[in-house]
Amino acid sequence: MNTRKDIQWAFLYFIITVLLGFSLRMSYVTDAFFNVRHVTHSHSHVGLLGWIYTILTSLICQYFLKEEDRKPYRILFLCTQVTILGMLFTFPFGGYYLYSIIFSSLFVLCTYAFSIFFLKRSKKFVHLRFTLSKSVDPVCERPLSLRFVHWGIYFLVLSSIGIWLLPVAIVKTGKGDWYNSALYFFLHFQYNGWFLAVILSLLVGEIEHKSLLINKQLYKAFYCFILGTIGSVTLSWVGFFDHPLLYIIGNISGFLLLISVFEIYKAYNQLEKPAFLMKAFLLLWAIKTLLMFLGSFPWIAQVILPNREFIISYLHFTFLGVIAFGVLHFLSRNLHIRFPWWSLSLYTTAFIGTETLITYKGIAIYAQWFLPNNYPILLVVFSTLFFIAVGNWCYIIFRKTHTSSDQIFSKK
């Protein structure tokens, strides 16, 4: 397994996702020569299933699997890339139709194969921990980081139920509440379950590696995260089924997730002062979780859920903020990939700028405030900053002088 090539594929999808997003923003400034809805589908699929899925699977294979156990992954990886490229080149031309649905379905089957592959081989994982004498001892018990990543895999598989229910919902009720509930079920267990669990598994692994004893507060965070993630799926449904029980379960689950954020932050902060990327991840994760908790109150949910701009802002906040900064931290920390400060600053500026603009538009629609005439142009400007920053990272990842990540991040 060549982790560097896998990461190159992931960043290729990242820059394509940014370009597709830029094209969508340009469609509000000039006449679009493409179907906006179809390109939006391509943008979301390549972003979630191309960039994020590819980078996360590469990171956990590198971290949790032995070198000899990673070799069979190559064929599965290539098959998965075929399905992603298939989605990239079919969605823009027809949206959801025969060929794009075929490639999407094949991708889900590839995730099943990966889940079986990873769960079977990761059982051999043995992590190392520094002792007080500065020596390194292998720890043979099942580490908490492995439990986190295994639950991430479970959430990945669980999320696919929503995909298979989509055609059933269309046949039964059309693209109504049940269809949207199935779609939101999929999204919830993707970004709140699978994506976050993987990031947290690497974060907990970092804590385990530095700590003499696994702090009990991490177990508390683990159980709160798992229970909170499962229960908070109800918050994805309150916009369609206004039942008090959904709010109650969501409220309790949101509170459990806040506890997990606090406990993990406290454990990490006891070991070292977080660097910029980790500090950004922890801050954004805390804000995201707080927003989720606030959304469990009916009077807030009834304002947010019908507003499309708020939903887009929240999704971008999660993918471009929480997940992206977490991934960049572990690429920098574990693989020693150096991202220039100017490009990180540019990316952060673009992120804050677009989030501010999209959120303001949501507020303006709700409160009937004034929306500047140059609003679309401002979005294009900040999207350009995204392209420059991510383009620089692609150059760093693809340049031939880059040291092989398999040499840098040898199995501990």
N, C-alpha and C positions, 0 to 999 in steps of 0.2 A: 504493500500500500504506500503510495506516494502522497503524503499529506499536503505537500506544497501544491501539487497539481489539483488536488481536491479543492483547496482554498482558492486557487486561480479560477476554477469553475464557479465557485460561489461568488467571487467578486465580479466575474463577468456578468452573472445574473443581477448583481447589485447595481452595476452601472447601467444595464439595460432597463432595470426597474426605474432608475432615476430618469433615464431618457424618455421612457414611456410616460412617467409622471410629468415631465417637462412638456411633452407633446400635448397632454391633456390640459395643462395650464395655458398653453399657447392657443388652444382651441377657443378660449374665451376672449382672446385678443384679436385673432384673425380667423378667417373662414377655414374650418378644418377640412382636409381632403380625405379623412378617414371617419369611420363610424365610432363616435366617442364612446358609446356603451360597450362596443366590442373591445376596443383598446383598453378600457377600464378593467374588463375581465382579464385581459392578458397581463396588465399591470399588477393586479392583485395576485394572480396565480404565480407569476414569475417571482414576485417579491416574497410571498409566503413559502411556496413550494420549491422555488429555485434557490434564491439567496439564503433564506433563513434555514430551511431544511438541510440544504447541502452543507452549510458551515457548521451547524450543530452536530450532524451525524459525523462529520469529519473530526470535530473536536473530541467527541466522546469516544470514538474508535481509537484515536491517538492516545487518549488519557487512560481509558479503562481496559483496553485489550492488549494482549501481548503481541509482539511483532509477528510471530508465526500464525497467530489466530486472525490477524488482519488481512492476510493474503487473499483468502477467498472473497473478501469484500469487493475486490476490484471489478469482477464481472457484474455483481449486483449494482455497484456504483454506476457503471457504464449503462446498464439497462435503465436505471433511474434517470440518467441524463437524457436518454432518448425520449422518455415520456415527457420530461420538462421542455425539451426543445420542440416536441410535438405540440404541446400546449402553446408555446410561444408563437409558433407559426400557423396555428389554426384559429385561436381565439380572435385575433384581429380581423379575420376575414369572414367570420360567421357567428361569432359569439358562441353560445351553447348550441351546438348542432352535432351531427353524428361523429365527425372526426375528433373534435375537441373533447367530446364526452368519452370517446374510446381512450384517448391518451390520458385523460383525468382518471378514468377507472383503472387503467394499467398502472398509473402512479400509485394509487391506493394499494394495489396488490404488491407493488414493490416495497411499500412501507411495511406490509405484513411480513414479507420475506426478511426485511432488515430487522424487524422486531424479534423474530425467531432467532436470526443469526446473532444479534447482539446479546439477547438474554441468555442464550446458551453459552456463549464464550466469555461473557463478562464475569461469570461465577468464579473464574480463576484469578480475578483481580486481587492483588495484595498491595496495600499502600504502605508508604514509609512515613515514619514520624521521627523528628529530631528529639533526642533526649537532652537532659540538662548538661550532659558531658560533651555535647556537640556531635556525638556519634549518631548514626542512623540505624534504626531498628525496624525490621519488617513487622507489620501488625497483621495477624492472620484472621482476626475476626471480621465479620462482614461489616465494612465501614458504612457510616451513615450517608456518605456521598454516593455510594453504590445504590442505596435504597432510594435516594432522590432520583437518580437517573433511571432506575427501573420503573418508578412510578411515572416518570416522564414518558417512557415507552408505553406504559399502560394507558396513559391519557391520549397518546398518539393513536393507538388502536381504537380506544373508546370514541374518539372524535369522528372516526370514519363512519360510525353508525348514522350520524347526521347526513352524510353524503348519500348513503344507500337509501335513506328515507325520503330524499328529495323527489325522486320519480313517483314514489308511492303517494306523497302529499299532492303532487301535481294531478295525478289520476283521480284522487279522491275529492280534493277541494280546490284544485288549481293553485296558483301562486298567492295563496292567502296566508292566514295566521299560522297554520300548521307547516306550510312550506318555510316560512320565515323562522319558525321555532326550530326546525331541523337544521337550517343554515346557521343560526346563531349557536345551536348546540355544538356544531362542528367548530365554529370559530372560537367559542369559549374554551374548549378543551385543547385547541391548538395553542392559542397565545397565553391563556392563563394557566394551562396545564403543561403540555409538552414543552413549549418554548421556555417558560420560566423554570420548570423543574430541572431542565438540563443546565441552564445558567447557574441555578442554585447548587446543583450537584458539583459543578466545578468550583464554585465559591466555597462550599463546605469542604471539598477536598483540599483546598488551599489552607483552610483553618486546621484541618486534621493533620496536615503535613507539618504544621508549625507548633501544634499544641501537644504537650505531654499527655494530657488526659482529654478525652472527648467530653466537652462540657455538656452537662445535662440540659442546659438551656437550648442546645441544638436539637435535642430530641423533642423538646416542647415545640420548637419552631417547626420541626418536621411534621408532627401530627396535626398542628394547627393549619399548616399549609395544605396538607392532603385533604383534611375534612373541609376546610374553608373553600378549596377549589371545587370539590364535588358539590357542596351545597350552594355555592354562589352561581351555579348554572341557572338557578331560578331567576336571577336578575336579568338574564337574557330573555326571559319569557314574560316579565311583568308588563311589557308594552303591548302584548297580545292577549294575555289572560289576566285581568285585573283582580286577582284573588289575594286576600289578606295573608294566607299561609305562605305564598311565594315571597312576600315582603319579609315576613318573620324569619323564614329560613335564610333568605338573603342577608338580612341584617346580622343574624348570628354568625353566618359564614364570613361576612365582611369583617366583623370584629376579630374572628379567629385569624384571618389573614393579616390584620394589623399587628396582632401579637407576634406572628411569625416574622414580620418585617423588623419589629423592635428587637426580638431575641437574636436574630442573625446579625443585625447591625451591632448590637452590644457585644456579641462574641467576636466579631471581626475587629471591632475597635479596641478590644482588650489586647489584641496581638500586635497591631500596628496602626499607624495613622493612614487611612485610605488615600491612595493616589488619585489624581484627577478623574480618570476613567471610572474607577471603582466608586469614588465619591458621587460622580454623576449618576451611575447606575443605581446606587442605594437611594439617592435623593428622588430620582424619577420613579423608582419602584414604590417608594413610600407614598409619593403623590398619587400615583396610579391606584394604589390600594385604597387610599383615603377617598378618592373619587368614586371608586366602586362601592365603598361603604356608604357614602352619602347618597349614592343612587339607590340604596335599599329603602330610603324613605319616600313614601308615595308622592308627597308634594314636590319633591325634587325630580323623581323619575318621570312624572307627568310633564315636566318642562323639558327635560333633556331628551327622552326617547323619541318624541315626534320630530325633533329638530335634526335634520340630516347633517348640518354643519358640525354640531356637537359630536355626533357619532364619528364622522370622518376625523375630527380633531383627536378624539380619544384613540381611535385605531392607529393613526399616525404617531401619536404620543407613545403608544406601546411599541410599535415596530421600529420607528426611526429613533426613538429615545431609549426606552428601557432596554429592549433587546439589543439594539445596535451598540450602545455604550458598553453593555455587558460583554458582548462578543469581542469588541475592540480591546477591552481590558485583558481578556484571556489570550487573545492573539499576541498582545504586547508582552504579557507576563510569562506565559508558558512557551510561546514560540519565538519570543524575542524579536517580533516584527515591530520596527520603530516607525510610528506614525508622526510626521513632523507636527510641531506645535501649531504652526500657521494653518495647516489643513484641519486640525482638530478644532481650532478657533473658528474657522470658516464654516465647518459643519455645524458647530454649536450655534453660531449666528443664524444659519439657515434654518435650523430646527426651531429655535426660539421665534424667529421671524414668522415662519409659516404657521406655527401653532398659535401665535398671537393673532394673526390675520384671520385664520379660519374660525378661531373661537370668537373673535370680535364679530364676525359675520353672523355667527349663530346668535349672539346676544342682540345684534342689530335687528335680526329678523324677529326675535321674540319681543323686544322692547320697542320695535319700530324706530330705531335710531337711524341716523344718516350713515350711508355706506359710500365711501369715497369713489369717485369715478375711476380713479387709477388703481383700484383694488386688484383687478386681474394682472395689471402690469407689475405691481409689487410682488405678487405671488410668483410671477415669471422670474423676477430679479432674484428672489431668494432660492428658487429652484435652480437657477444658474449657479449659485454658490454651492448647492448640493453637488452638482455635476463636477465642478472644479475640485472639490474636496475628495469625492469618491474617485474621480479620475486620477488624482495624485496617488491614492492608495492602490489603485489598480496598477499604476506604473511601478510602485514599490513591490507589489506582489509578483508581477510578471517579469521584472528585469532579471536577466540571466545571472547577474552577479549576486543575487540574493542567496544567502546560505540555505541549504536544504533544511527544511523544518524537521525532517526525520532525524537529522544529525543533532539539531538544536534540542529537540524535545524527545530525547531518547527515553525509553521506558524505564521508570524508576523501579 
